[in-house]
Amino acid sequence: RFSGTFVGNAESTSPAAAPSTPAAAAATLPAVPTIPVVPTVVGVPNAVAEGVLNPSEVKPPASGTRKARVLYDYEAADSTELALLADEMITVYSLPGMDPDWLIGERGNQKGKVPVTYLELLS
């Protein structure tokens, strides 16, 4: 015969010997501290590496800016993105560690992330 630890066995052990609820099981396990991991990319502000863009902190690279014509209207999903109107011209550039499907777009004093698929890159 097997010991009484199987479900459905008529001869079970006492409840104190085998915790039956998740809370009771968790109470018997030792607490393990966790350390948060923050990815970083050398030379890139931490906010950009984490995908959080504060447009006022982003500076265009010394070289590598391009003009782009907007193909379709685009409504910004949040404050890190730049809303676009079809046929307007904007300046775009990428930053190291940034998602390749997005660029930083600038129109006057406004800047934010823009999807590459909405742009026709010029020059």
NORBEL-V523150 format. One record per pair of residues at least 12 apart in sequence whose C-alpha atoms are under 10 Angstrom apart, sorted by the first residue. I is the first residue (numbers start at 0). J is the second residue. D is the distance in Angstrom with one decimal. If there is no record, write none. Layout:
i	j	d
I	J	D
I	J	D
//
This chain:
i	j	d
4	16	9.5
4	17	7.7
37	49	7.8
39	96	9.0
40	95	7.9
40	96	6.6
40	97	9.8
41	95	9.0
41	96	9.1
42	95	8.1
42	96	9.5
43	57	9.9
43	94	7.8
43	95	6.6
43	96	7.4
43	97	9.4
44	56	8.7
44	57	8.6
44	94	10.0
44	95	9.8
44	96	9.9
47	94	8.3
47	95	8.8
47	96	7.6
47	97	7.0
47	98	9.9
48	94	9.5
48	95	8.4
48	96	6.0
48	97	6.9
48	98	9.4
49	96	9.1
49	97	9.1
50	79	9.5
50	96	9.1
50	97	7.4
50	98	8.2
51	79	7.4
52	78	8.7
52	79	5.5
52	80	8.4
52	103	9.5
52	111	7.6
52	112	7.9
53	78	8.4
53	79	6.4
53	80	9.7
53	110	9.3
53	111	8.1
53	112	9.9
54	78	8.7
54	79	6.6
54	80	8.7
54	81	9.6
54	103	8.7
54	104	9.8
54	105	9.6
54	109	8.1
54	110	5.8
54	111	5.7
54	112	8.5
55	108	9.5
55	109	9.0
55	110	7.9
55	111	9.1
57	94	9.0
57	103	8.8
57	110	8.7
57	111	9.0
58	92	10.0
58	94	9.4
58	103	9.8
58	110	9.9
59	90	9.7
59	91	8.7
59	92	7.0
59	93	8.5
59	94	8.4
59	103	8.5
59	104	9.7
59	105	9.3
60	92	7.5
60	93	8.3
60	94	7.9
62	92	9.0
63	91	8.7
63	92	6.3
63	93	8.0
63	94	9.8
64	90	6.5
64	91	5.6
64	92	4.8
64	93	8.1
64	103	9.6
64	104	9.6
64	105	10.0
64	122	9.3
65	89	8.4
65	90	5.6
65	91	5.3
65	92	6.4
65	93	9.8
65	104	9.6
65	120	7.1
65	121	6.6
65	122	6.2
66	88	6.8
66	89	5.8
66	90	4.6
66	91	6.1
66	92	8.9
66	104	9.3
66	105	9.6
66	118	9.6
66	119	8.7
66	120	6.3
66	121	5.3
66	122	6.3
67	86	9.5
67	87	8.4
67	88	5.7
67	89	5.4
67	90	6.1
67	91	6.7
67	92	9.8
67	104	8.9
67	115	9.6
67	117	9.6
67	118	6.0
67	119	5.4
67	120	4.4
67	121	5.3
67	122	8.2
68	83	10.0
68	84	9.6
68	85	7.9
68	86	5.8
68	87	5.8
68	88	4.7
68	89	6.5
68	90	8.9
68	91	9.9
68	117	8.6
68	118	5.7
68	119	5.1
68	120	6.5
68	121	7.3
69	83	6.9
69	84	6.6
69	85	5.0
69	86	5.1
69	87	5.5
69	88	6.4
69	89	7.6
69	113	9.8
69	115	9.5
69	116	9.3
69	117	5.9
69	118	4.7
69	119	6.3
69	120	8.7
70	83	9.0
70	84	8.1
70	85	5.1
70	86	6.0
70	87	8.3
70	88	9.8
70	116	8.4
70	117	5.3
70	118	5.5
70	119	6.6
71	83	7.5
71	84	6.5
71	85	4.4
71	86	7.5
71	87	9.4
71	116	9.2
71	117	5.8
71	118	7.8
72	84	4.3
72	85	4.8
72	86	8.6
72	87	9.5
72	117	7.9
73	85	8.0
73	113	8.5
73	114	8.7
73	117	7.6
74	113	9.9
75	111	9.0
75	112	8.7
75	113	8.3
77	111	9.6
77	112	9.8
78	110	9.8
78	111	7.7
78	112	9.2
79	103	9.6
79	110	8.3
79	111	5.3
79	112	6.1
79	113	9.2
80	101	9.8
80	102	9.8
80	103	8.5
80	104	8.6
80	109	9.9
80	110	7.7
80	111	4.4
80	112	4.3
80	113	6.1
80	114	9.0
81	103	8.5
81	104	6.9
81	105	8.0
81	106	8.7
81	109	7.5
81	110	6.1
81	111	4.5
81	112	5.7
81	113	6.0
81	114	9.3
82	104	9.6
82	106	9.9
82	109	9.7
82	110	9.4
82	111	8.4
82	112	9.0
82	113	7.8
83	104	9.4
83	106	9.4
83	113	8.1
83	114	9.9
83	117	8.7
83	118	9.7
84	117	9.9
85	117	8.7
85	118	9.2
86	118	9.4
86	119	9.7
87	106	9.3
87	118	9.9
88	104	9.9
88	105	9.4
88	106	7.9
88	118	9.4
88	119	9.6
88	120	9.9
88	121	9.7
89	103	9.9
89	104	6.4
89	105	5.7
89	106	5.4
89	107	8.5
89	110	9.6
89	118	9.3
89	120	9.7
90	102	9.7
90	103	8.2
90	104	5.7
90	105	5.1
90	106	6.8
90	107	9.2
90	110	9.3
90	120	9.4
90	121	9.7
91	103	5.4
91	104	4.4
91	105	6.3
91	106	9.2
91	110	9.3
91	111	9.6
91	112	9.2
91	113	8.5
91	115	9.5
91	118	9.5
91	120	8.5
91	121	9.9
92	104	6.8
92	105	8.8
92	112	9.7
93	112	9.4
97	112	10.0
98	114	9.9
99	114	9.2
99	115	8.2
100	112	9.9
100	113	8.7
100	114	6.0
100	115	5.5
100	116	7.5
101	113	5.5
101	114	4.6
101	115	5.3
101	116	8.4
101	117	9.8
102	114	6.4
102	115	6.4
102	118	9.8
103	115	9.5
//
